[in-house]
Structure formats: C-alpha cells, structure tokens
C-alpha cells in the first residue's frame, strides 16, 4: 500500500498532470506536494483548496442527502455537513471538480480509519488531461493511500 510520496508520484503519471498534493482540510497544510502549484506556492494552494474542501464538507446543501439503503433498514447515521460523514469515517463529499480556461482541479477526499480530513488535489492541464480518467485513477489511488 503506497504512502503519500508514492501516491503523489503515481498521480503525476496521469496525462496532463501539472501538480499534486495531499492536504489536511482542517489545518490547510500540505502533507506532501509534487510538481507545480498554481501561482507557484504549494502551501498557499493547499490553504486555498482546504477552504473549498471545508466549505463543501460542512455545507448541508452539498452533503449526502439520502443514505444508501443497505437492505437492513438501518440508517448509517451522520447529519448533513457532519465532517465524520455517514459512516462515521467517510467525508460527506467524494470529490470536487473545478474547471477554468486552461486547467482542471480535482479534489478527492480520502476515507481513513480515523478522521477523514485529508484530500488529494490534482492539477491537470485542460488540453492534455483526461478528467474522467483522472477521477477514476484518483479514486483508486485514494483507496490504497496509507497515511502515517
């Protein structure tokens, strides 16, 4: 199971990848970064993307609205905007996609066994990147990511 550095290097192998980081959305600190950062400052980018992540996870309008039916009739719990998410460990948002004229920003939240306050930020060149492929690969990458 890959750690932060290995996961970031794997993310950079995606077509069009310009930069990637693992960020704690509570503190706004980058736990790791590789490649370029928008504006040239990885720490400032981490803080700014953490604000977006915090807004999305704490927003009742963007959180999980209907719990999935697992066939037992039991509710998995978790209120909208609850940072512990529906199962107590999952963030209420899976990912955020931001597009602009020349690039894509993909923020994928990492499900962990502890507090799930981490996401991976991938910056893709719009002309060279494949957003659908990046979403799939980033989901696979975050499922295997080992923090610690």
SULNOR-V943960 format. One record per residue. N is the residue number from 1. PHI is phi in radians with two decimals (NA if undefined). Layout:
n: {N | N}
phi: {PHI | PHI}
//
This chain:
n: {1 | 2 | 3 | 4 | 5 | 6 | 7 | 8 | 9 | 10 | 11 | 12 | 13 | 14 | 15 | 16 | 17 | 18 | 19 | 20 | 21 | 22 | 23 | 24 | 25 | 26 | 27 | 28 | 29 | 30 | 31 | 32 | 33 | 34 | 35 | 36 | 37 | 38 | 39 | 40 | 41 | 42 | 43 | 44 | 45 | 46 | 47 | 48 | 49 | 50 | 51 | 52 | 53 | 54 | 55 | 56 | 57 | 58 | 59 | 60 | 61 | 62 | 63 | 64 | 65 | 66 | 67 | 68 | 69 | 70 | 71 | 72 | 73 | 74 | 75 | 76 | 77 | 78 | 79 | 80 | 81 | 82 | 83 | 84 | 85 | 86 | 87 | 88 | 89 | 90 | 91 | 92 | 93 | 94 | 95 | 96 | 97 | 98 | 99 | 100 | 101 | 102 | 103 | 104 | 105 | 106 | 107 | 108 | 109 | 110 | 111 | 112 | 113 | 114 | 115 | 116 | 117 | 118 | 119 | 120 | 121 | 122 | 123 | 124 | 125 | 126 | 127 | 128 | 129 | 130 | 131 | 132 | 133 | 134 | 135 | 136 | 137 | 138 | 139 | 140 | 141 | 142 | 143 | 144 | 145 | 146 | 147 | 148}
phi: {NA | -1.31 | -1.56 | -1.08 | -1.06 | -1.11 | -1.16 | -1.15 | -1.13 | -1.13 | -1.09 | -1.25 | -1.41 | -1.20 | -1.01 | 1.45 | -1.14 | -1.87 | -2.97 | -2.60 | -2.65 | -1.93 | -2.25 | -1.55 | -1.35 | -1.37 | -1.54 | 1.40 | -1.64 | -1.39 | -1.49 | -3.04 | -2.64 | -2.57 | 1.40 | -1.48 | -2.20 | -0.98 | 1.43 | 1.48 | -2.14 | -1.11 | -1.20 | -1.16 | -1.09 | -1.06 | -1.12 | -1.22 | -1.22 | -1.11 | -1.10 | -1.10 | -1.08 | -1.09 | -1.05 | -1.17 | -1.31 | -1.65 | -1.47 | -1.16 | -1.29 | -1.79 | -1.39 | -0.98 | -1.72 | -2.21 | -1.11 | -1.14 | -1.46 | -1.63 | 1.55 | -1.63 | 1.45 | -1.54 | -1.41 | -1.26 | 1.45 | 1.58 | -1.52 | -0.97 | 1.47 | -1.25 | -1.10 | -1.45 | 1.26 | -1.15 | -1.78 | 1.60 | -2.27 | -1.73 | -1.19 | -1.29 | -2.13 | -1.43 | -2.70 | -2.14 | -2.18 | -2.11 | -2.02 | -2.44 | -1.05 | -2.16 | -2.73 | -2.08 | -2.13 | -2.05 | -1.91 | -1.96 | -1.37 | -1.74 | -1.51 | -2.20 | -1.44 | -1.91 | -2.00 | 0.91 | -1.94 | -2.14 | -2.42 | -1.85 | -1.86 | -2.04 | -1.84 | -2.01 | -1.24 | -1.18 | -1.36 | -1.89 | -1.49 | -2.13 | -1.09 | -1.11 | -1.09 | -1.08 | -1.09 | -1.12 | -1.17 | -1.18 | -1.09 | -1.12 | -1.08 | -1.22 | -1.18 | -1.66 | -1.07 | -1.93 | -1.76 | 2.33}
//
